[in-house]
């Protein structure tokens, strides 16, 4: 029996990593504010759901509801993720110093809040969200049916929506608004491991435990395009109404990520272990690449090309991020015993 081919998911995650870079560099800003809003504020919001969904898929393929086996799988993955998070925190201390993170407003409480929920740099929230979200999802898996898991994760997502893109609804209800303000004293955004991550991890788990749908690649592509189009309409209307407090969470991001995931499973492409690990380090390192590109452009008097021109700036940051990631993965491979699993093997 042939082994399943998941190379399409590797390419999907690579593309999602570049979308995260786009979200932080606004590629079309110097050409069209409307086009940049469409890409940077809406289309890029599909990237992190893809990360969570594929992680849920690969983790839950290995879970069997045997307590000992499942505990070993989860513990091993969470320990590796915590290790990566610790490395990332230390890696960004110099930039934290440069940006004034350790200012008068810095306290032990703010540090704990950032480590547990918000991340100590603007993109690092993803790692504590993954740790918390996966823990919650596995707990639900141990106690619920898959349908009940989806319902519970969906409820958490609705709570998160009302603190994110749909916050305008909450502001009309004084009691609920106070409840959310209390939440925001604990974390800055509901886009976190409690409310955002579980639904996409659970959908990934559902995909791992169910027979794959029989839709054709064209059908999955069309359904993805339709869902993405509805997400764009949703986001545009919400922004026009001034509803978002933040704009990471949308209703139609769920079907868009779902159909994109199943479409990617049908891609007939090649991949490799090193390429698979690139996307992790592109995500981790791209803010450093942004600083390097800006610094080099200023030193070489090329600001008009690589800073003022937003599309060239984005392209340069992508090239530097990929280069740094390739070097990092190569160095890790040299220092790693070849028979040990990679830090983020297939997740």
Secondary structure, 3 states (H helix, E strand, C coil): CCCCCCHHHHHHHHHHHHHHHHHHHCCCCCCCHHHHHHHHHHHHHHHHHHHHHHHHHHHHHCCCCCHHHHHHHHHHHHHHHHHHHHHHHHHCHHHHHHHCCCCCCCCHHHHHHHHHHHCCCCCCHHHHHHHHHHHHHHHHHHHCCHHHHHHHHHHHHHHHHHCCCCHHHHHCCHHHHHHHHHHHCCCCCCCCCCCCHHHHHHHHHHHHHCCCCCCCHHHHHHHHHHHHHHHHHHHHHHHHHCCCCCCCCCCCHHHHHHHHHHHHHCCCCCCCHHHHHHHHHHHHHHHHHHHHHHHHHHHCCCHHHHCCCHHHHHHHHHHHHHHHHHHHHHHHHHCCCCCCCCCCCCC
